[in-house]
Amino acid sequence: MTYGAANLNGDGTDSKSTLASTVYHQLRGDLLGGALETESKLRVEWVVSKYGAGASPVREALNRLASEGLLGRHDQRGFFIMPVSATELEELTRTRCWLEERALRESIAHRTAAWEEQLVLALHRLGRASRLSPQNQSSLNPDWEKLHRIFHRVLISACRSQWLEGFCDQLSDHAYRYRQMANDGEGIPRDDFGEHRLIAECALDGNADGAVEALIEHYQLTAAMCMERLKQDEDSKAVAPAERARR
């Protein structure tokens, strides 16, 4: 199949762009969800086969993901899945706290009645959802995850800067990747809903300092849980060669 100027969908969009967008969203979801092994090469041919699209839209999707930092790229050697590391997690968490502190303070300073209603509703819906999957108590519930993302988006939605919201959203995606890979359904005990409720209550009361403190503590605890799982994985990898040597 070839793509030309006349190859349009019924809504006037280019089929190539539509396919590239579809591959982009599917592959992005797999990358963020930890469905693909980190540091492995991502050959165009393999992506074409797995996602059922042509080489051209696949390359477009891969380039887009590389620009977001979800894929790395070697000159002349193609793409690879970005590794996870304790160093990157520390930097990610630190940067996210910096940006979201500013976004949250601005959002509280310019809050409206509509924003307050949206935040109360987002918190209520989050509290009614189960954080862990009903089918697997050691994994996160996708429905809860969607509501969790909505809560944090609403929290900073009155900051009056789409640029700032966009940067925060991008960092949130990378943090989600770590949480999925680290599987923070287990580990350090926490009152997750209580953490979100405290953030919301402080924000609704106009207590910017309290809201920021609660938000940063929330992110740092999550990072600590992810860090613990990364350490466990590294210890397991270190033990495996020694066990094979004894056999």
N, C-alpha and C positions, 0 to 999 in steps of 0.2 A: 504494500500500500504506500502511495506517495502522498505528500502533503503539498498543496498548492493554494493559491489565493482563493480558489472556489471551494476548498474543503472546509466548509463551515457547518456548525450545528444549526439547529432550528432557531436558536436565539441569536445567531450571528457571531458566536464565538468560534475561534479557531480550534479544530479538533486536537491539534498538536498541543496547544496550550492546555486544553482540558485534560488530556492524558497526562501531561507533565504534572499538572496540579493534583490529579488523582494519585499518581505514583508518589509525589512529594508527601501528601498527607498520610498515605499508607505506610511508607517507609519511615516517616517522622514518628508516627505512632509506635512502630516497632522499636525504633531507636530509643525513644523516651521510656517505653515500657520495659526495656531490658530484654526484649525478645531476641536480640542479635548479640553475638559474642563480641565483647570489646576488643579493640586492637586488631581485629581480623580485617583482611582486605575485602573490599566491596567491588568486585569486578562488574563492569557494565553488563557483560553477558549473563552473569548470575542474576542480577537485578531484573533484566529483561525477562528471564525465564520465570522468576518467582512472582513478579507483579504483572506479567502479561502485557507489556507495553513495548513499543519500539525503542531502538537505541537512542534516537534523538530526544524524545521526551524524558527518557531515563537520565540522560546526561544533564538535561536542564534541571531535573529534580535534584540530582546529586550536587550540582554546582550551587543550587539554592541552599541546600542543607550545609554545604561546606561554608557558605557565607555566614551562616548562623552559628558556626562553631560546633555543630553536631557531627560533622565529618572532617577528617584531615585529608590533605591531598599531597601526594608525592609527585614531583615533576616527572613526567613520562611513565609513571608507575601506577597511576590511578588513585582511587580513594581508599580510605581506611576508617574504621569506626574509632572515634576518639576514646582513649583510655580514661579510666577513672583513677583518682589518686587522692590521698589525704591532703596533699599540698593544694590541689585544685579545689577541693571541697572547702578548705579553710579560706582560700581567696574568694570563692563564690559566696560563702556565707557572709564574710566581712563586707564585700561589695554590696550584697543584697541588703544588708542591714543599713549601710550608708544611704543607699538610694531610697529605700522604703521609709526610713525615718523622715527624710525630707518630704516624700510624697504624703505620708500620713499626717505630718504637721500641717501641710498646706490644705489637705482634705478637711481636717478638723477646723482649721481657721476659716474655711469657706463653706462649711456645712450648711445644708438646707433641710427643710422639713422632708422633702422627697428623699434626700440622701439618708436621713435618719430612718425613714420607713423602709427603705431598701436594705439597710444594714440589719435592722431588727428582723426582717423577713429572712434574710440570708442566714442569720444566726439560728433562727427557729428551724429552718429546713435542715441545716447542718446537724442540729441537735437531735432531730428525729431519725436521722440515717445511721445505720450501723457502720462503724469505721472499718471493721474487718469483714471480709467476704463470708456470706453465709455458707458457701460451699467449701471454703478453705480458711480456717481461722488464723492461719499464719500469713495470709496475704491481704492486701488492701482491697476494699470494696470499690469498684469503679464508679458506682453511683455516688458514694460518699466523696470520692476524689473530685468529681465534677462540682459538687456543692461546696467543697473545700476551696476550690479554685474561685468559684463565684464569690464566696465570702471575702477572700483576700482582694479580689478585684474591686468589689464594692467599697471596701474599706478605704481605698486610695482614689476612688473615682471622682471625688470632688476637688482634686488637687489642681485642676485647670491646666494640665499639661499632658497632651497626648504623647509627647516624646517621652516624658518620664514614666507614664503608664506603660508604654511599649517596652522600655528598657527593663522595668520591673517584671513585666510579663515574660520577657526572654530569660531573665535570671531564674524566674519561677520554673520555667521548663527544664532548665539544667538541674535545678534542685530536685525536681520531680524524678528525673532520671536517676539521681543518686538514691532517693528514697525507695524507688522501685527495685533497684539493684541490691540495695542493702536490706530490703524487706523489713521495714521498721514496724511491722506488725508484732514483732517480738522484741524483747530487750528491756531497756530502762522503763520502769513503771511511770505512767503519767496520766494526768486527768486532761485528756486532749480537749474535750468540750469546755472544761473549766478554763483552760488557757484562752480559747477563742472568746468565751463569754467575758472574761476579764478585759481583753483587748477592746471588745465592742462597748462594754459598759463605760470604760474610761473615755473612749472616743465620743460616745453619746453625751457624756457629762462635760465634754470640752476639756478634759484633762489630758492635754497633749503629752506631757512628760510621762504620766502613768501609762498611757496607751503605747508610747514608744518603748518604754521599759518592758512592758508585757510582751510586745511584739518581738523585740530582740531576744528576750529570754526564750520565747517560743521557738524561734529559728535556731538558736544556739543549742537547745535541747535536742531538736530534730537532728542537727548536725552531729551532736555527740553520739546519738544512736547510730547514725550512718557510719561514723568513724569507727565505732566499736565493731560493726559488721565487717567493714573493710579490713580491720586488724585481724579479725577471725579468719577471713578469707586468705589473707597473706600468711598467717600462721599455718593454715591447712596446706597451702602450696609449698611452704618450706618443709613440712613434715613428709609430704608425699614422696619426694625423691629418696629420703632416708629409708622410708618403708620399702620402697622398691629395691633398694640396695641390699636390704636384709633378706630378701626372698631368694 
